[in-house]
Amino acid sequence: WSDTCCIDKSDHFVLQEALVAMFRWYQGSTLVIVFLRGVRSSSQLGALVRSIWNTRCRTTKSHQK
């Protein structure tokens, strides 16, 4: 939710800082829980592959060690 609700995407500098911070939060996490609207927990992997969530990809190569 943090990238859709809490980040000012109109300011490139703020967006970049937020993305780096999010990478650090997730990198240091023990557990990340994700809710994918429209994909039931009982769905097979194919349902996830065909879902809208598989159409957007964000990489963090530039921030990897």
Rosetta blueprint (number, residue, H / E / L):
1 W L
2 S H
3 D H
4 T H
5 C H
6 C L
7 I L
8 D L
9 K L
10 S L
11 D L
12 H H
13 F H
14 V H
15 L H
16 Q H
17 E H
18 A H
19 L H
20 V H
21 A H
22 M H
23 F H
24 R H
25 W H
26 Y H
27 Q H
28 G L
29 S L
30 T L
31 L L
32 V L
33 I L
34 V L
35 F L
36 L L
37 R L
38 G L
39 V L
40 R L
41 S L
42 S L
43 S L
44 Q L
45 L H
46 G H
47 A H
48 L H
49 V H
50 R H
51 S L
52 I H
53 W H
54 N H
55 T L
56 R L
57 C L
58 R L
59 T L
60 T L
61 K H
62 S H
63 H H
64 Q L
65 K L
